Amino acid sequence: MGPGILIIVYKGIGDVLLTTPLLRALKTGLPDSRLYFLTRRPSLKVLENNPRLTGVFCREDKPLSAIRAAGIDISIDFMRSASSGFYALFSGAKKRIAFRYPAGRLFHNILPEKKTGGGYTVFDRLELLEPLGLPQAGHLPELSFKPENAARAAAFLSGAGVRPGEFTVTLDITSPREHRRWAAGNFARLADRLAADFGARVVFLWGPGELDYIKGAMAAAKEKHLLCPAFDLLDLAALLKSASLHVGTSSGPMHVAVSQGLPTFTVYAPRNSPVSWSPPGPLHSWAQGELSALPFEAVWDRLGAHITGLRALKGVPA
């Protein structure tokens, strides 16, 4: 039986999703390994269909006894906190890995220094493979969904009159962090220009507590656009798999789009690094600036150029 490996990430959906390339690398380098993940309840759907995982533990369920019973040999802790360190220490793992931090020696016995390359955040996470002598296996995150999720997404698009292969743009204009939100009216104008200049069918996305905000933005648009149904995370992944481009803020849906191979265009606030959060390569582009003053035309020019560039790439659905 291969080693039991526990990955610990408590943060939000995006952070958990951005750790899935580590699972791919671990399973590629150690095919007989048993991979387990410890996270919080809101992120469970990111992992529930991942074929690389033997099991998932939910922090809210107080899973220490279940973790001990799993036979953990190696822990990889991304949180660097007292609570995550506690789970690593008492998991029974002989190798306990985390990036170096002041209290790290209390919990972990392998503490490499985090490099400061400043690139895509997934590469930072993959650095923790080095103490195990394992190579990377690609940087794109993974999120699997079921046929019923694909069926719901297809039924929505078909019912809205979206033809297969039609240029479809998903638009995510919200963020739990106010400083990441460009004005809703600007996004309404963006949707209109996408429809007028590129013939796009634009789908406004929304999550819990966001519906009124989204309806207000759609009411400000001159064209008629589509409102996503009350989809869960896996339905959303299926919808993004069928789309042509994702546009919006730096938030969870952008990372879900990347996991589905979808090109993205992201509007970034000054304190968020595009190089850190958007994957490298021609499928992904952005505009950045102080969002309260970022001109619409500056964003539109970059988005339009990105779409034109995508259409020049053979095989890219744009």
C-alpha positions in Angstrom: 0.0 0.0 0.0 1.3 3.4 -1.0 1.8 6.3 1.4 -1.1 8.2 2.8 -0.8 11.9 2.1 -2.9 14.7 3.7 -3.2 18.1 2.1 -4.5 20.9 4.3 -6.2 24.0 2.8 -9.0 25.7 4.8 -9.4 28.8 2.6 -12.1 29.5 0.0 -13.1 27.7 -3.1 -10.5 29.4 -5.3 -7.6 28.5 -3.0 -8.7 24.8 -2.8 -9.2 24.7 -6.6 -5.7 26.2 -7.1 -4.2 23.3 -5.0 -5.6 20.5 -7.3 -2.5 20.6 -9.6 -0.6 19.3 -6.5 -2.9 16.3 -6.3 -2.2 15.6 -10.0 1.5 15.8 -9.5 1.4 13.6 -6.3 -0.7 10.9 -8.0 1.6 11.0 -11.1 4.8 10.7 -9.1 3.4 8.3 -6.6 0.7 6.3 -8.4 0.1 4.0 -5.4 -0.4 6.9 -2.9 -3.6 7.5 -1.0 -4.5 11.2 -1.2 -6.6 12.9 1.4 -7.7 16.5 1.7 -8.7 18.5 4.8 -10.8 21.6 4.1 -13.9 23.5 5.1 -17.5 22.7 4.2 -18.0 25.4 1.5 -15.1 23.9 -0.6 -16.2 20.3 -0.5 -17.8 20.4 -4.0 -14.5 21.4 -5.5 -13.2 18.0 -4.4 -16.1 15.6 -4.4 -15.6 14.3 -7.9 -11.8 14.4 -8.0 -10.7 10.9 -9.0 -7.3 11.3 -7.5 -8.6 11.5 -4.0 -9.1 8.6 -1.6 -11.0 10.8 0.9 -11.9 14.3 2.0 -12.2 15.5 5.6 -14.4 18.5 6.6 -12.9 20.6 9.4 -16.3 21.4 10.8 -16.9 17.7 11.4 -13.9 17.5 13.9 -12.2 14.8 11.8 -9.0 14.1 13.8 -10.0 10.5 14.7 -10.9 9.8 11.1 -7.6 11.3 9.9 -5.7 9.2 12.4 -7.5 6.1 11.2 -6.6 6.8 7.5 -2.9 6.0 8.0 -1.2 9.3 7.1 2.5 9.2 6.3 3.0 12.7 4.8 1.2 16.0 5.6 1.4 19.1 3.4 0.0 22.2 5.2 -0.7 25.3 3.1 -2.3 27.2 6.0 0.7 27.7 8.3 -1.6 28.2 11.3 -1.8 26.7 14.7 -5.0 24.8 13.9 -3.7 23.4 10.6 -0.4 22.6 12.3 -2.3 20.7 15.0 -4.0 18.5 12.4 -0.6 17.9 10.7 1.1 17.0 14.0 -1.5 14.7 15.3 -2.3 13.1 11.9 0.5 10.6 12.6 2.5 11.7 9.6 6.2 11.2 9.9 6.9 13.8 7.2 5.1 17.1 7.9 5.8 19.7 5.3 4.9 23.4 5.3 6.6 26.6 4.1 8.8 28.1 6.8 7.0 30.3 9.3 7.8 31.4 12.9 5.9 28.8 14.8 6.4 26.1 12.2 8.9 23.9 14.1 6.1 23.3 16.7 4.2 21.3 14.2 6.3 20.4 11.1 9.7 18.8 10.5 10.2 19.8 6.9 10.1 23.6 6.4 11.5 24.8 3.1 11.8 28.5 2.4 9.1 29.8 0.0 10.7 31.2 -3.1 9.8 34.7 -4.2 9.4 34.2 -8.0 6.2 36.3 -8.2 4.6 34.0 -10.8 1.3 32.2 -11.0 0.3 31.1 -7.5 -0.1 27.4 -8.5 3.7 27.3 -9.0 4.2 28.5 -5.5 2.1 25.6 -4.2 3.9 23.1 -6.4 7.2 24.1 -4.7 6.2 21.8 -1.8 6.8 18.8 -4.1 10.5 19.5 -3.9 11.1 17.9 -0.5 9.5 14.8 -1.9 11.7 14.8 -5.0 8.6 14.9 -7.2 8.2 16.8 -10.6 5.3 19.0 -11.5 2.6 17.6 -13.8 1.1 20.9 -15.2 -0.3 24.0 -13.6 -4.0 24.1 -14.6 -6.5 23.4 -11.8 -9.0 20.6 -12.1 -12.7 20.5 -11.2 -14.8 17.5 -12.3 -18.6 17.5 -12.6 -21.2 14.9 -13.4 -23.4 14.3 -16.4 -26.4 15.7 -14.6 -24.5 19.0 -14.2 -23.8 19.1 -17.9 -27.4 18.3 -18.6 -28.6 21.3 -16.5 -26.2 23.7 -18.2 -27.2 22.4 -21.6 -30.9 22.8 -20.8 -30.4 26.4 -19.7 -28.5 27.4 -22.8 -30.9 25.6 -25.2 -33.9 27.1 -23.4 -32.3 30.5 -23.8 -31.9 30.0 -27.5 -28.1 29.7 -27.4 -27.0 27.6 -30.4 -24.1 25.1 -30.0 -20.8 26.9 -30.9 -22.4 30.4 -30.6 -20.0 32.9 -29.0 -21.1 32.8 -25.3 -19.5 35.0 -22.6 -20.0 34.4 -18.9 -19.8 37.6 -16.9 -19.0 37.7 -13.1 -19.2 41.2 -11.8 -19.2 40.6 -8.0 -16.7 40.0 -5.3 -16.9 39.6 -1.6 -14.1 42.2 -1.4 -15.5 45.6 -2.4 -12.1 46.9 -3.6 -12.2 44.2 -6.4 -15.5 45.4 -7.9 -15.6 47.6 -10.9 -18.8 49.6 -11.2 -21.9 47.5 -12.1 -22.8 50.0 -14.8 -19.4 49.5 -16.5 -20.0 45.8 -16.7 -23.5 46.5 -18.1 -21.8 48.6 -20.9 -19.3 45.8 -21.4 -22.1 43.3 -21.9 -23.7 45.6 -24.5 -20.5 46.1 -26.4 -19.8 42.3 -26.4 -23.2 41.8 -27.9 -23.0 44.6 -30.4 -19.4 44.2 -31.6 -18.9 40.5 -31.3 -22.4 39.0 -31.4 -21.9 37.6 -28.0 -24.6 35.9 -25.9 -23.7 37.2 -22.4 -24.7 35.3 -19.3 -24.6 37.2 -15.9 -23.5 34.9 -13.1 -24.5 35.3 -9.5 -24.2 33.6 -6.1 -25.9 33.7 -2.7 -26.9 37.3 -1.7 -26.0 38.7 -5.1 -29.1 38.4 -7.2 -30.5 41.9 -6.6 -27.1 43.5 -7.4 -27.0 41.5 -10.7 -30.5 42.4 -11.6 -29.7 46.0 -11.1 -26.7 45.8 -13.4 -28.8 44.0 -16.1 -31.5 46.6 -15.8 -28.8 49.3 -16.7 -27.9 47.5 -19.9 -29.5 48.5 -23.2 -29.4 45.0 -24.6 -31.2 41.9 -23.3 -28.8 39.5 -21.7 -29.1 36.2 -19.9 -29.3 35.5 -16.2 -27.7 32.3 -15.0 -30.1 30.1 -13.0 -29.5 29.2 -9.3 -26.6 26.9 -10.2 -24.4 25.2 -7.7 -20.6 25.1 -8.2 -20.7 22.0 -10.4 -23.5 23.3 -12.6 -21.5 26.4 -13.0 -18.4 24.4 -14.0 -20.5 22.7 -16.6 -21.8 26.0 -17.9 -18.3 27.4 -18.1 -17.2 24.3 -20.0 -19.7 25.1 -22.7 -18.9 28.9 -22.9 -16.4 30.7 -25.1 -14.9 33.3 -22.8 -15.2 34.3 -19.1 -15.0 38.0 -18.1 -15.1 39.5 -14.7 -13.5 40.2 -11.3 -10.7 38.3 -9.6 -12.8 35.7 -7.8 -13.8 32.1 -7.6 -15.6 31.8 -10.9 -12.5 32.9 -12.8 -10.5 30.0 -11.3 -13.4 27.6 -12.1 -13.3 28.9 -15.7 -9.6 28.2 -15.9 -10.2 24.6 -14.6 -12.5 24.1 -17.6 -10.0 25.3 -20.2 -12.0 28.5 -20.8 -10.2 31.7 -21.8 -10.5 34.5 -19.3 -10.4 38.3 -19.1 -10.1 39.7 -15.6 -10.5 43.2 -14.2 -7.9 43.6 -11.4 -7.7 46.1 -8.6 -4.2 47.6 -7.9 -3.4 45.4 -4.9 -4.1 42.1 -6.8 -1.3 40.8 -9.1 -2.5 39.5 -12.5 0.7 37.6 -12.8 -0.1 35.8 -9.6 -3.8 35.0 -10.2 -4.1 34.6 -14.0 -2.4 31.6 -15.6 0.4 32.3 -18.1 -0.3 32.0 -21.8 -2.4 33.6 -24.6 -5.8 32.4 -23.3 -5.8 34.8 -20.4 -5.6 38.6 -20.3 -6.6 41.4 -18.0 -6.9 45.1 -17.3 -5.8 46.6 -14.0 -6.1 50.0 -12.3 -7.8 51.8 -9.5 -11.3 50.5 -10.1 -13.1 53.7 -9.1 -11.2 55.5 -11.9 -10.5 52.8 -14.4 -11.9 54.1 -17.7 -14.4 51.9 -19.6 -12.7 52.4 -22.9 -9.3 51.3 -21.5 -10.9 48.0 -20.4 -12.9 47.6 -23.6 -9.8 48.1 -25.8 -7.9 45.4 -24.0 -10.9 43.0 -24.0 -11.5 43.6 -27.7 -7.9 43.0 -28.5 -8.0 39.8 -26.4 -11.0 38.4 -28.3 -9.4 39.2 -31.6 -6.3 37.4 -30.5 -8.3 34.4 -29.3 -10.0 34.2 -32.7 -6.6 34.1 -34.4 -5.6 31.0 -32.3 -6.6 27.9 -34.1 -9.0 25.7 -32.1 -9.8 28.3 -29.5 -13.6 28.7 -29.1 -14.1 32.4 -29.5 
